[in-house]
Amino acid sequence: MTDTAAWTEPAPTPLALLLLGQGSDADTERGVECPGALPPASDPDLVARARAAREALGSRAYVLGHHYQRDEVIQFADVTGDSFKLAQQAAAHPQAEFIVFCGVHFMAESADILTSDAQQVVLPDLAAGCSMADMAEIGQVEDAWDRFVALGLADSTIPITYMNSTAAIKAFTGRNHGTICTSSNARQSLEWAFARGERVFFLPDQHLGRNTAVLELGLSLADCVLYDPHKPGGGLTDAQLREARVVLWRGHCSVHGRFTPEVVDEARARIPGVRILVHPECQHEVVRRADLVGSTEFIIRAIEAAEPGSAWAIGTELNLVRRLALAHPDKQISFLDRSVCYCSTMNRIDLPHLVWALESLAAGTVVNRIVVDTDTAHWARVALDRMLALPGVGATPSPD
């Protein structure tokens, strides 16, 4: 391997160090206290303790690890994947009494919706949320829908909710004849919706909705309007709502939304022959400048299939990019931006929290259980089942 192919760590920042637990900020951190003793990160026996607790639990526990997790956590995962794949895998292992989800809150909710009542879903740190999911609060969404109803547009508008949303928003979609989408099947979901209505109400990620509508369905940017829940009437006139083909919720991913067209141009100037590979949650201008665009699983497959010696700059979460670079030393893999970009809430699931959760379960105490109420779970499942009925979507993936 040549020096040019070696992984280069992006420049650390004070924020990045906080996200990695190498500092603290009492004015901004609002973590959730763990009942009992949380092992200190400095404990040299953490890995051994995690292994011992994992062995004690045996087949009673099934550990899910999202692709954006830290390496120290992902090493204990029984399966890795994106949020929906992991929820499906949990449902495919009904013998597991405990589903330990190393991800974020909405993912654990999806696992609880898809698994049986006999299974209990545990999130090692309840503070592991998702900023995008939190940008669409159910009261705000229902107020927006009331506007569609008042204008006589509800019957001709089909809601589509991205998987990265709360169970309440998924249930809203199910009640109102809509469906769920992932970043890999957003096109099929939009095509399904347009076969049934005149417009789509897309929640909560504006970038995935815009990129899919414009770049895959051929709509224009003018066909898409942005609903801002913090403005009266969403900041849209009645005429704008009536004429829109896609009404986008003003939400975004705090990781993918930070990439800019300038960092794409800078990467091309810095790395000879580089190919730009980004996630569709990135801004429209970034996606248009990229060579390849796709879901997390797509990004992984693209790098696996890439020619040895090829150069790539990847615009997605840093933990995954680093893991891909180390797994493929025959390729030159760089992070698209020069500065660190972690998913801050995903990184809350660290080794101390995982050890605490596993040891508690092994001792007979269920901690941080995620439970979705029966009515919400029913309607969210209705929306998920509509997605699973789409052509080519319903097949259960095999484990990694």
C-alpha positions in Angstrom: 0.0 0.0 0.0 1.4 3.4 -1.0 1.3 6.4 1.3 -1.3 8.1 -0.9 -3.7 5.2 -0.2 -3.3 5.5 3.6 -6.3 6.7 5.7 -5.8 10.3 6.8 -7.8 11.2 9.9 -9.8 14.5 9.5 -8.6 17.3 11.7 -9.9 17.1 15.3 -12.0 19.9 16.7 -13.1 20.7 20.2 -16.6 19.5 19.3 -15.4 16.2 18.0 -13.4 15.6 21.1 -16.6 16.2 23.2 -18.5 13.7 21.0 -15.8 11.1 21.6 -16.0 11.5 25.4 -12.6 13.2 25.7 -14.0 16.3 27.3 -17.2 17.7 28.9 -19.3 20.8 28.7 -21.7 21.1 31.6 -23.6 24.0 29.9 -24.6 22.0 26.8 -24.6 18.3 27.8 -28.0 16.9 28.9 -27.3 13.2 29.2 -29.6 10.7 30.9 -28.4 9.3 34.2 -28.1 5.5 34.4 -29.6 3.9 37.5 -26.6 2.1 39.1 -22.9 2.5 38.4 -21.9 3.4 34.9 -18.4 2.0 34.4 -15.8 4.8 33.8 -14.4 5.0 30.2 -10.9 4.5 31.7 -11.8 1.0 33.1 -9.2 -1.3 31.4 -11.5 -4.3 31.8 -14.4 -2.9 29.8 -13.8 -5.2 26.8 -13.5 -8.2 29.0 -16.6 -7.3 31.0 -18.6 -6.8 27.8 -17.5 -10.3 26.6 -18.3 -11.9 29.9 -21.8 -10.3 30.0 -22.4 -11.2 26.4 -21.4 -14.8 27.0 -23.6 -15.0 30.1 -26.6 -13.8 28.1 -26.0 -16.2 25.2 -28.9 -16.5 22.8 -31.2 -14.6 25.2 -29.7 -11.4 23.8 -29.3 -10.2 20.2 -27.1 -7.1 19.7 -27.7 -4.8 16.8 -25.0 -2.3 15.6 -25.8 0.5 13.3 -23.1 1.3 10.7 -22.4 4.7 12.3 -21.5 3.2 15.7 -18.0 3.4 17.2 -15.7 0.5 16.6 -15.5 -0.3 20.3 -19.2 -1.0 20.2 -19.6 -2.5 16.8 -17.2 -5.4 17.7 -20.0 -6.8 20.0 -22.8 -6.6 17.4 -24.3 -9.8 16.2 -25.4 -8.0 13.0 -24.6 -4.6 11.5 -26.7 -2.6 9.1 -28.9 0.4 8.6 -31.9 1.1 10.8 -34.6 -0.8 8.9 -32.4 -3.8 8.2 -31.5 -4.1 11.9 -35.2 -3.9 12.9 -36.0 -6.7 10.4 -33.1 -8.8 11.8 -34.4 -8.4 15.3 -37.8 -9.7 14.2 -36.1 -12.6 12.4 -34.6 -13.7 15.7 -37.7 -14.4 17.9 -35.7 -16.6 20.2 -33.9 -13.5 21.5 -35.5 -12.3 24.7 -33.5 -9.0 24.6 -32.8 -6.8 21.6 -29.9 -4.5 22.5 -30.0 -1.8 19.9 -26.8 0.1 19.5 -28.3 3.0 17.5 -30.6 5.8 18.2 -34.1 6.1 19.7 -36.3 6.0 16.6 -34.4 2.8 15.5 -35.2 1.1 18.8 -38.8 2.1 18.4 -38.9 0.5 14.9 -37.5 -2.7 16.4 -40.1 -2.7 19.1 -42.8 -2.3 16.5 -41.6 -5.2 14.4 -40.7 -7.7 17.1 -43.0 -9.8 19.2 -44.4 -8.9 22.6 -42.1 -11.5 24.2 -39.1 -9.5 23.1 -37.8 -6.5 25.0 -35.8 -3.8 23.2 -33.1 -2.0 25.1 -31.3 1.2 24.1 -28.0 1.5 26.1 -28.3 5.3 26.5 -31.7 7.0 26.3 -30.0 10.2 25.2 -29.1 8.6 21.9 -31.7 10.4 19.8 -31.8 11.7 16.2 -31.9 15.5 15.5 -33.7 14.8 12.2 -36.4 12.8 13.8 -36.8 15.5 16.5 -37.4 18.1 13.8 -40.9 16.7 13.1 -42.9 16.8 16.3 -46.3 15.0 16.1 -48.3 18.1 17.2 -46.6 20.2 14.5 -47.3 17.6 11.8 -50.9 17.3 12.8 -51.3 21.1 12.6 -49.8 21.1 9.1 -52.2 18.3 8.1 -55.1 20.3 9.4 -54.1 23.0 6.9 -54.3 20.4 4.1 -57.8 19.4 5.4 -59.0 23.0 5.6 -57.9 23.6 2.0 -59.6 20.4 0.8 -56.2 18.9 -0.2 -56.0 16.0 2.3 -57.7 13.5 0.0 -55.3 14.2 -2.8 -52.2 14.3 -0.7 -50.2 11.2 0.3 -47.9 11.4 3.2 -44.5 9.6 3.0 -42.4 9.4 6.1 -38.7 8.6 6.0 -37.6 5.7 8.3 -35.6 8.2 10.3 -38.7 9.5 12.2 -40.5 8.8 15.5 -43.0 6.1 15.9 -45.7 8.8 16.3 -44.9 10.3 12.9 -44.9 6.8 11.3 -48.3 6.2 12.9 -49.6 9.5 11.5 -48.6 8.3 8.1 -50.3 5.0 8.5 -53.6 6.6 9.6 -53.6 8.9 6.6 -53.1 6.3 3.9 -49.4 6.9 3.5 -46.2 4.8 3.5 -42.7 4.7 4.9 -39.5 4.9 2.8 -35.8 4.2 3.3 -33.0 6.0 1.4 -32.8 3.0 -0.9 -36.5 2.8 -1.8 -37.6 6.4 -1.7 -38.2 6.4 -5.5 -40.6 3.5 -5.3 -42.4 5.1 -2.4 -42.9 8.3 -4.3 -44.1 6.5 -7.4 -46.6 4.6 -5.3 -47.8 7.8 -3.8 -48.2 9.7 -7.1 -50.2 6.8 -8.5 -52.7 7.5 -5.7 -52.6 11.3 -5.2 -51.7 14.6 -6.8 -49.0 15.6 -4.3 -46.7 14.1 -1.6 -46.2 15.4 1.9 -42.6 14.2 2.6 -41.4 13.9 6.3 -39.0 14.8 7.9 -35.9 15.0 5.6 -36.2 17.7 3.0 -33.0 16.7 1.1 -33.9 13.1 0.5 -37.4 14.2 -0.6 -36.1 16.9 -3.0 -33.2 14.8 -4.4 -35.5 11.8 -5.1 -38.3 13.9 -6.7 -36.0 16.0 -8.9 -33.1 13.6 -9.8 -35.0 10.3 -9.9 -38.6 11.3 -10.8 -37.8 14.2 -13.1 -39.8 16.9 -11.2 -38.5 20.4 -11.1 -37.3 22.3 -8.1 -40.3 24.6 -8.5 -42.5 21.5 -8.0 -41.2 21.2 -4.5 -42.1 23.6 -1.7 -40.7 23.8 1.9 -43.0 23.7 4.9 -41.4 25.4 7.9 -43.3 24.5 11.1 -41.8 27.5 12.8 -43.6 29.9 10.4 -47.3 30.8 10.3 -48.9 28.4 7.9 -45.6 26.8 7.3 -44.5 29.9 5.4 -46.5 28.9 2.4 -49.5 30.5 0.7 -52.7 28.5 -0.1 -51.8 28.7 -3.8 -48.3 27.3 -3.2 -49.7 24.3 -1.4 -52.3 23.7 -4.0 -49.8 23.9 -6.9 -47.0 21.9 -5.2 -46.3 18.3 -6.3 -44.0 17.7 -3.2 -44.4 19.5 0.1 -41.1 19.0 2.0 -40.9 19.2 5.8 -38.1 21.5 6.9 -35.9 18.8 8.5 -32.4 17.5 7.8 -29.6 15.3 9.0 -27.1 17.1 11.1 -24.3 15.0 9.6 -25.1 14.8 5.9 -26.6 18.3 5.8 -23.3 19.9 6.7 -21.5 18.9 3.5 -21.3 21.8 1.0 -20.6 22.2 -2.7 -17.3 23.8 -1.7 -16.0 20.7 0.0 -16.8 18.7 -3.1 -14.9 21.1 -5.3 -12.0 21.1 -2.8 -11.8 17.3 -2.8 -11.6 17.2 -6.6 -8.8 19.7 -6.6 -6.9 17.9 -3.8 -7.2 14.3 -4.9 -6.3 13.4 -8.5 -9.0 11.2 -10.2 -11.2 11.1 -7.1 -14.8 9.9 -7.3 -17.3 11.6 -5.0 -19.7 9.2 -3.2 -22.5 10.7 -1.0 -25.7 9.9 0.8 -29.0 11.3 -0.6 -29.6 13.1 2.7 -26.9 15.6 1.5 -27.9 19.0 0.1 -29.2 19.0 -3.5 -26.2 21.0 -4.7 -23.8 18.5 -3.2 -25.7 15.5 -4.7 -25.7 17.1 -8.1 -21.9 17.5 -7.9 -21.3 13.9 -6.8 -20.4 10.9 -9.0 -22.5 8.4 -7.1 -25.3 8.8 -4.7 -26.9 6.1 -2.5 -27.9 4.7 0.8 -25.5 3.5 3.5 -25.7 0.0 2.1 -25.1 1.3 -1.4 -22.0 3.2 -0.3 -20.6 0.0 1.3 -21.3 -2.1 -1.8 -19.8 0.6 -4.1 -16.5 0.6 -2.2 -16.4 -3.2 -2.1 -16.8 -3.3 -5.9 -14.4 -0.5 -6.6 -11.2 -1.1 -8.5 -8.0 -1.4 -6.5 -6.1 1.9 -6.5 -9.2 4.0 -7.1 -9.7 7.2 -5.1 -12.9 8.0 -3.3 -14.1 10.9 -1.1 -17.2 9.8 0.8 -19.8 12.1 2.3 -21.4 10.2 5.1 -20.8 9.6 8.9 -17.1 9.4 9.8 -17.1 6.1 11.7 -18.4 4.3 8.6 -15.9 6.1 6.3 -13.0 5.2 8.6 -14.1 1.6 8.8 -14.4 1.3 5.0 -10.9 2.8 4.6 -9.3 0.4 7.0 -11.2 -2.5 5.4 -10.0 -1.6 1.9 -6.3 -0.6 2.1 -6.0 -1.2 -1.6 -8.1 1.9 -2.3 -7.6 5.6 -1.5 -10.6 6.5 0.7 -11.0 9.9 2.2 -13.6 11.7 4.2 -15.3 14.3 2.0 -14.7 17.1 4.5 -11.4 17.9 6.1 -12.9 18.3 9.6 -14.5 15.6 11.8 -18.2 14.9 11.4 -19.7 12.3 13.8 -23.3 11.6 14.5 -23.2 13.1 18.0 -26.2 11.2 19.4 -25.2 7.9 17.8 -21.8 8.3 19.5 -23.5 8.4 22.9 -23.7 4.6 22.7 -20.2 3.9 24.0 -18.6 1.0 25.6 -19.4 2.0 29.2 -23.1 2.2 28.4 -23.1 -1.1 26.5 -21.3 -2.8 29.4 -23.8 -1.4 31.9 -26.8 -2.5 29.8 -25.4 -6.0 29.2 -24.4 -6.6 32.8 -27.7 -5.3 34.0 -29.6 -7.8 31.7 -27.3 -10.6 32.8 -28.1 -9.8 36.4 -31.8 -9.9 35.7 -32.6 -6.2 35.5 -34.1 -4.8 32.3 -32.8 -1.2 31.7 -33.8 1.5 29.3 -36.5 -0.5 27.6 -38.2 1.1 24.6 -41.9 0.5 24.4 -44.2 1.9 21.7 -47.9 2.0 22.8 -50.3 -0.4 21.1 -52.2 2.1 19.0 -49.1 3.9 17.8 -47.4 0.6 17.0 -50.5 -0.6 15.0 -50.7 2.4 12.7 -46.9 2.6 12.3 -46.9 -1.1 11.3 -49.7 -0.3 8.8 -47.4 2.2 7.1 -44.4 -0.1 7.3 -46.4 -2.9 5.7 -47.4 -0.7 2.8 -43.7 -0.1 2.2 -42.9 -3.8 2.4 -45.6 -4.5 -0.2 -43.8 -2.3 -2.8 -42.1 -4.3 -5.6 -38.6 -5.5 -4.6 -38.8 -4.1 -1.1 -40.3 -6.8 1.1 -37.5 -9.3 1.0 -35.9 -9.8 4.4 -32.1 -9.2 4.1 -29.6 -11.8 5.1 -27.3 -11.1 8.0 -24.0 -9.4 7.3 
